[in-house]
Amino acid sequence: MSSGDLPLAATSGMPVAVPEIAEEAERPAPNLLRRLPHSRVAMVGLGLVLFWVVLALLAPVLPIARPDAQDYVAIGHPGSSWAHPLGVDALGRDMLSRLIWGARTVLAVAPIAVLVAYAIGSAMGLVAGYYRGWVDVVISRAADVILSFPVVVLYVILIANIGPSALNIVVAVVLASAPGIARIVRGLVLSLVHHDFVAAAQLRRESDLYIMLVELLPNCRAPLITDFCLRLGYTTITIGTLGFLGLGLPPPTPDWGGMVKQGTAMITVYPHMSLYPAIAIVSLILGFNLLADGLTELALTD
Amino acid sequence: MLRYLLRRAVEMLLTLLVASFLVFAVTEFSPGNVARKTLGAFALQSQVDILYQKLHLNDPLLVRYVRWLGVLTGLEKDPLQDPSLGLDFHDPRGARYFGNFGYSTLYKAPVNDVLWDRLGNTALLAGLAMLVIIPVSMVFGILAGMRAGSWLDRGLSTTSIVMTSVPEFALGVILVAVFVVGLHWLPGTSPLDASGGWSIPSQLVLPVAVLAIYDSGYVARMVRSSMAEVMARPYIRTAVLKGLPRRRVILRHALRNAMIAPFTVILLQINWLIGGVVVTELVFAYPGFGRMLLDASLFGDISLIEAATLVALFVATATQLLSDVGYRYLNPQSRG
């Protein structure tokens, strides 16, 4: 058998795959979240995320020092002790407390930013995919320009100029992620818009808004749930990276990326100051990514 | 094909134009202006005001943007080099030439003197990282995707997810804690200058590792899913059922089709690496493009930010074009 006939073999395989995909779209979107316990990977991910969510929620009632309280005596021996199980940072602030309060920061900013990005991105994608024409051209071209920026470059230029604050980080995340979400939703809408249920709704004289929000958007659910988890992980990386670059939340707000950065000054003597927050951020991102991976697996094996 | 390339080139040019205008507009939000940044924090306000007037900085945004375009294309002289300003800014290439990115207010040197050396250093870093990423992710992805669901697949896929869950800055700090502080095997900074006692290759190990580990995990996942998808196709089943050895089925039948999608992903990693170097270069004090961009942004050096953005965007859009053309060439279906 020569290798020359391979492309032919590959094309002959395709017509089988196409009806399968079409069939998939006819079926109602599987309720991914309800079947979550079937995936061990997803459950490990969920466990990691919940671990930090619970700690973050309980932060005010846990028996830990305030995140900005300084223990001047402990600065001399910043390693772990009974009073400070994970040690203190260079300013004598309790590491454990700052990690837990830092979880509150990232777990508030990341989901809000991603949710707002989803609201704006889905709206853009729905409008572009449903109306087509010049609206689609304008939205798609604008998305292309934003998406051609290397992401970190976009964030650095934006935040360095508009200033670091929780609101501006949300603005930057929305600006950088909404075009990508819009592109996904637009693609999904284009594949759905020829289906009978859309034509039926148009015959019933439903408004365009109703068709987009009630008929089309819920059918995009399955791929978007996975993408949402991935984006949460990615946004957590972004927020951490901005903190590390000195473009995160201004001090004294406990921010994991910023803590890693401050710790690097002492890394040759007391590596724990930057290692612990680095491990914390890795565990949360791992949680989001495992969750996304488990959900993808569930969606495929449906 | 020629018409397609021409259309894409025009689109690329438009993207660069729009993006450079956006960057110009965003820098409006930063405090201070070119006059203050040129003269420094200790200049009197009256001196700054005079320079502000002479540079016509109170013109509308669009006018100043068009003037900047004029300098870039060599139609106009760089206003900062005007000898009557008394700034003593000198570009050996002259005040008017094509590709004049102007004068960096941060480094007090022509942008073209600063930019290209840094870019060369970064290209070295990114190139070495690619040399690690491609074989590692291929081997991982092919082994995992070969038998989807096997223990080998589970193990390799989980490893890949862990690799993509460690942000570059966290990985940098962890590697420094282990190999620099703990084991004393490698240097913690990479100034590309052997006077500190560490050879230049030894300085490159950790930065390349940081860039490569994160990205290999990502590309490996792409290779795996493409491989798993191809292995499930009927023609592979046919090949197996007619008794071909497994090795032959994978190497000669599956790989060819499985590599089409990852090919584009791998090229697009160049775009990702441009961002990755910002963090990596900061961690290891590496004299590269990414750290220059960060410093320029923090300082508000508009000429340098614009030049760096244009270079980054050019690399990004050019690799995008290359991957699209390559995809059309590799995938007979998209040729129609």
Interface residues (C-beta under 8 A of the other chain):
Chain A: M1 S3 L6 P7 A9 A10 T11 S12 G13 M14 V16 A17 V41 D144 V145 S148 F149 P150 V151 V152 V153 V156 I157 L158 A160 N161 I162 G163 G233 I237 G240 T241 F244 L245 G246 G257 V260 K261 G263 T264 I267 T268 P271 S274 L275 A278 I279 I281 V282 I285 L286 N289 L290 D293
Chain B: T15 V18 A19 L22 V23 V26 T27 E28 F29 S30 S157 T158 I161 V162 T164 S165 V166 P167 E168 F169 A170 V173 I174 V176 A177 V180 V181 G182 G188 R233 P234 Y235 T238 L244 R252 H253 R256 N257 N271 W272 I274 G275 G276 V278 V279 L282 V283 G290 L293 L294 S297 L298 G300 I305 A308 T309 A312 L313 A316 T317 Q320 P332 Q333
